[in-house]
Amino acid sequence: MTFEIDLERYSRQIDVFGVKGQERLLNSSVLVVGAGGLGSAVIQYLAAAGVGRLGIVDGDKVEKSNLQRQTIHAGNIGVNKAESACAFVEKLNPDVTVDVYPYALTPKNAEKILKPYDVVVGCLDNFKTRFLINDASFLLKKPFVHAAVYAFEGELSTFFGKPCYRCYLPKAPQPPRPPIIGATPGVFGCMQAMEVIKLLTGHGETTKGKIVRFDLSTMEFFEINLSERKDCSVCSGRLKGIYEENYEGDCSIVRFE
Ligand SMILES: [Zn+2]
């Protein structure tokens, strides 16, 4: 694609990764699944950085209780979150084209929705969709940038090939609705945006191969090295497609092909 780069808009980051890096961002496409607390930060910073195409998937409507952390939806109570996020991006940066998917990601539509994008970012509060994104990203050979938050804590990792998210967690626990301090998904969403920018520009190192955890109440930092789980249903290549049965109950893989 050839186009004139808005050097004024991007000057501070061109100082870091050059016009080439900026061109890469403008020619890239990123799918953000979930426009909640994590998604608000991811969408905001990827749009501001000039990622040329952003897909936003969310079937929920904005509620008052969301605004404590989902800052891009200001003034939009009752509006679909993907639509609301799109309106925010259009105001922030006209260079960005937004694809709005105002419904949930499901085993039926996941592969089709993920396929056109360079990177997939999971900004979710449920294990079912996280497993679904992991499996579909692995099959489609796309990087999957993951974060999850709980109160003051959170974790971050980028999965790309092996090891995958199911090597870390083969099946879903059944946690209660997590308590959340609004700034926690803000911090982790920004870190996800940073992972995407590193993947797309080739500058810096991602968290591939490890899970990074922060407890923001004490500022303690932990790192877990991940290795490929030999019996991982996904990494082993045994999973051949996306099937609804694998996203029910504890999300164990029960159907391979
Ligand atoms: Zn795996």
Residues whose N, C-alpha, C, O or C-beta is under 5 A from the ligand:
A	BS01	ZN	P163 C164 R166 C167 C232 V234 C235
